[in-house]
Amino acid sequence: GKDFSNSNLENKIFFGSDLRGANFENSILSGSDFSLANLENANFKNADLKFVNFYYANLTNANLSGADLTGTFIRNSNLTNTNFDGSILNKTIFDEADMPTGKAETKQYFLDCVN
């Protein structure tokens, strides 16, 4: 996949993009749009994903560990085996998406999630 690690990609449009296996580790992606994007096996470890739109996104096997998903909108997305370990889910909206509560660990942060 493509390497976008350690990049500032605020408010970018990735609508419908094929980003399977892409590396966004430590990147700033706040306000970006990943609607209809294929993010299977993508790495968002420790990324800034505040207010990102994941509408109908495929996040199968994606790594969101340590990511800040404050205010992020996740709707009708595939979250099969998505890793949320240690991620910040403050006012994150899960709509018609499987909220990862079954996989929650003590180091995961659910702060006022909306479902």
N, C-alpha and C positions, 0 to 999 in steps of 0.2 A: 504493500500500500504506500500511498504518498506520505512524506514526512513533513508535517506542519508543526513539529515540536518547538517549544520556546518561541512561538510567534504571536504577534498581536493581530488578531483577526476579528476585532470588534465589529459588530453590525454587518457582517458579511452574509451574502445570500448563497446558501448551498442547496437550494431547492431542487429536489429530484436528482441530486448528484450520486454517483456511484463512488463511495468512499470506503469500500470494504478494506479492512486492514490498515486504514490510515492512522497515523500517529499524531495526536494533538496534545501529547503530554506537556504539562506546564504552560499551555497556551492560554491566551486571553481571547475568549469567544463570546463575551457578554453581548446580548442583544442580537445574536446571529440566528438565522433561520435554516433549520435542517429538515423542513417539511418534505415528506416523501423521499428522503435520502436513505440510501442503503449504507448503514454504518456497522454492518456485521463485522465482528472482530476488531472494531476500531478501539484505539487507546486514548482515553480522555483523562488519564491519571493526573490528579492534582490540577486539572484545568479550571479556569474561571468560566463557568457556564451559566452565570446569572442572567435571568430573563431570556434564555434561549428558547426557541420554539422547536419542539420535536413532535410535529403533527404527522401521523402515519409514518413515522420513521422506523426503520428496522435496526434495533439495537441488540440483536441476538449476539450473545457472547462478547458484548462490548465491555470495556473496563472503564468504569466511572469512579473508581476508588479514589477517595480524597478530593473529589471534585466539588466545587461549590455550585449547587443547583438552586440557589435562592431565587424564588420567583419564576422558576422555569416551568414551562407548560408542556406536559407530556400527554398527548391525546392519541388514542387508537394506535399506540406504538407496540411493537413486538419487543418485550423485555425478557425473552427466554435466556436464562443463564447470564443476565446482565449483572455485573459486579458493582454494587453500591457501597462496598466496605469503606467506612470512614467518611463517606460523602456527607455534605451538608444539604439537607432537604428542608430548608426554611421557607415556608409558604410555597413549596413546590406543588403544582397542581397535576394530579394523575386523574385523567378523565378517560373512561373507557380503556384504561390501561391497567395491567396487573401491578398493583402497588407491591413493592418488594418486601412487605412486612414479614413474610414467611422466612426470608433469608436474613432478617435484621440481626446484627450482632451487637454486642455491648458497645463497640467502638463506632457504631453507626449513629448518626444524629438526625432524629426526626423532630423537627421543631415546627410545630404548627402546620402540618401537612394538610392539604385540602384534597378531598376525594369526592 
